[in-house]
């Protein structure tokens, strides 16, 4: 059985390893290679630090979609995923 992703680990990977896209690879996102390709420019470093603020939300959504049986049908998950707070 697969383990759920850890929120603190995701935040640390984004803040410290954002230059190489480690936080993207942690959640299984292939766009991490874009960070590797652009690591010489410093842009992924800034973006990684900014994404560290959003990582707890992304990890919770990832865990709910991947490991929750019917969690994707719950209203709170749709609210988190879509950002419809009204």
ZINORHU-V317023 format. One record per helix or strand of 3 or more residues. SS is the DSSP state (2 for helix, 1 for strand). FROM is the first residue (numbers start at 1). TO is the last residue. If there is no record, write none. Layout:
ss: <SS & SS>
from: <FROM & FROM>
to: <TO & TO>
This chain:
ss: <2 & 2 & 2 & 2 & 2 & 2 & 2 & 2>
from: <7 & 22 & 32 & 39 & 43 & 55 & 71 & 75>
to: <20 & 26 & 37 & 41 & 52 & 67 & 73 & 82>
